[in-house]
Amino acid sequence: MPQLTANHLKDRLVKRLIIDRGIEVSDATNKDMYYALSYIVNDEIMPNWFKTNKSYGEKQAKQVYYLSMEFLIGRLLESNLLNCGMLDVAKEALEELGFHSEFVFAEERDAGLGNGGLGRLAACFLDSLASLHYPGHGYGIRYRYGLFEQRIIHGNQVELPDYWLKDSYPWETRKEEEAVVIQFHGKVHMFKRNDGSLEFKYENTDKVLAVPYDIPVVGYKNEVVNTLRLWSAEPVLEQNAEAMEENREFYRDLDHQHSIEQISGFLYPDDSNYEGKELRLKQQYFLVSSSIQNILKKFKKGHRLPVSRLSEKVVIQINDTHPSLAIPEMMRILMDEERLDWDTAWEVTTKVFAYTNHTTLSEALETWPQEMLQNLLPRIYMIIDEINERFCKSIWFNYEELRDKIPELAIIAHGRVHMARLAIVGSFSVNGVARIHTEILKKKEMRDFYSLFPEKFNNKTNGITHRRWLLQANPKLADVITEVIGPQWIKRPKQLISLLKYSNDKALLEKFNRVKHENKKALANYIHQHTGILVDDQSIFDVQIKRLHEYKRQLLNIFHVIYLYNELKENPNQDMTPHTFIFGAKAAPSYYVAKEVIKLINTVASIVNYDKDIQGKLKVIFLENYNVSLAEKIIPAADISEQISTASKEASGTGNMKMMMNGAITLGTMDGANIEIHDLVGDSNIFIFGLTADEVLHYYQNGGYNARDIYNTDDRVKRILDQLNQGEFGKHDIEFKDIFYNILYHNDPYFVLKDFEPYLETHELAERAYRDRLTWLNMSVTNIAYSGKFSSDQTIREYATDIWKIKQV
Ligand code: 26V
């Protein structure tokens, strides 16, 4: 890319403002500037996008397609500038024109097309694929409404619709000519052809047009631009004369038109509880049918190979079970349109698909009612039924020892279609997202499938893109690192390990200290502006940011805060390092318990933050509307990273990796990727506490835990629970009683009380360590040094070599 200077960019911005928006710089708002700059960046991206596509065609490279119902990409202007190598120049040009880059970037609305970990992982993976020159693309849905915007009103979560497309979105290109038709409902008729093969015709189907919008995925300073293709649902409007009557009919039924547009209307905001809603099933089939049609069309256009050799050029990763209908959809097209026989189609299909599992929580497992699937997708249902028949027969005849397990293995059982089973049977690879998670899949959750197909199972520990989460979010830290070890780590993040050599260098540790403090000041400012609360930037910033979920145990965290508050009230002069507890979390709108916890955190905050007795030693901050952009502000300022899920329940976690990379110390359980962080940094650079996964699973199986015993014997616990029960925190007596009951009457299913004491003790250790500044800074730098292991570049290399068998081009 030609080197662009700040002066050159200024000229272009000035011209762009006049041409596109008809205004001068002096009249331009931050938003005008945001658009002008975005279109200039687009001009830089477009030629490389074209070139990348062309080169994939010429080189006939094998492509990976990542199918996901969620891509949580956040804002793109700053990351595109970074990856194009224009970020510094752009900041300079903006400043010289009298604009703050931060405010200009903030004009972009987050593309919140995901719930949490799974969607953000997909976004990090796309960044790594492009940055490593891999031919890999995403397919998803262009939801008109992303994840709801959260407001906190009187301590309660209130959800507002996120109409992120209200203003024009500069990063997308509509590709109407590549639209495809998706069919729902209708009747399937079967005919015998002359050669004896079967032909299927559909009658009276409801047709929906899937129109792609492409978003460029820019590689880091390498001129690669891959594609994220998002499908939008529209009515099919025929252009020919015969169909006009049909169209007219159509306009008489605007409800129908509306129901079509609903398919890409909004992102389901629940990542905690599976709900068998037909609209969600429609969304899933809409995504997979349009994507598979498109993939096959491209394959046929780009290669002279027969479709029976598809797997030489195409591999498809399905992100959780949500897109697993892609498997029968591929079978349908191969058989009904490409005329392959069942065996050949099955051979092709099972060589193309790979499946990633992201949770073992039974509440999240997808199973669809058989009649719903049969009614909405009759032909797809027939195919699933046949896959199931053949699979069950093969167990019956080949695995006598598993015969009585057939009801637990069958894809269709007890009137429901089990999507994880379909995904395992139809894929050549099944992976978990951290070592412990994969082990639990193999030994417990998917044990029988593992015994049937041991060769399919493999682990791919998650990763995060260090470009967004370090270079972009924390440029000051990135600069210090480069000053110390040179810039090679940017292309090879594992080289961060060279920082270890300097982890005892006092002068250097001081530099790291200064950066952290500046980041904390910036966050303190943000907090002040958004909540009106002043926090002490010398206090420990203790951070828990993630979706609100019982298993993630925000409740344990706030119980600890209540305990500290109670202690301080009794003894206001006790020696305590000031603490700021920072929370960010959205609860699924229908998740009552989660919303109660949000209310509790906010209620505790409203008491603690204004209590003069405790002399400002404790502050509790709940930042509303936690999303990717807010994460970018919080993470660089974190001292302690709270990763305190009930062991065995957090598949991996990725926030843990982001905070580690920004020098926070993990305080957590032996769960998910925390275990791998612990392996790397060792006991002395992490604070581990609580039950292990084996212990948790043992209690679930054998009993032996009684929450009430702890309530009766630990005064600190009793005090807190009684405060909840007696309405000490609430405006009404009944407020928070449910939390009390949930713990004592459901025997504390997430072991909050059981882990409470070790949690307190570990916090005390952490506080002591924090007071010893040099030791703490050494721990912090050690964590940064080892964090290169969790760059998604590493993860993507492993997917590419072990599963996808694709090459860098
Ligand atoms: C689940 C469901 C279930 C009901 C229907 C809608 C819906 C939508 C999303 C999900 C996602 C749950 C799975 C998930 O996000 N898992 C998280 O994946 C992260 C990336 O692998 C991982 O780091 C987290 O530990 C894991 O909880």
Boltz pocket constraint, residues with backbone or C-beta under 6 A from the ligand:
constraints:
  - pocket:
      binder: B
      contacts: [[A, 115], [A, 116], [A, 117], [A, 118], [A, 119], [A, 121], [A, 268], [A, 270], [A, 271], [A, 272], [A, 273], [A, 274], [A, 275], [A, 320], [A, 357], [A, 358], [A, 359], [A, 363], [A, 364], [A, 365], [A, 433], [A, 462], [A, 649], [A, 650], [A, 651], [A, 652], [A, 653], [A, 654], [A, 672]]
      max_distance: 6.0
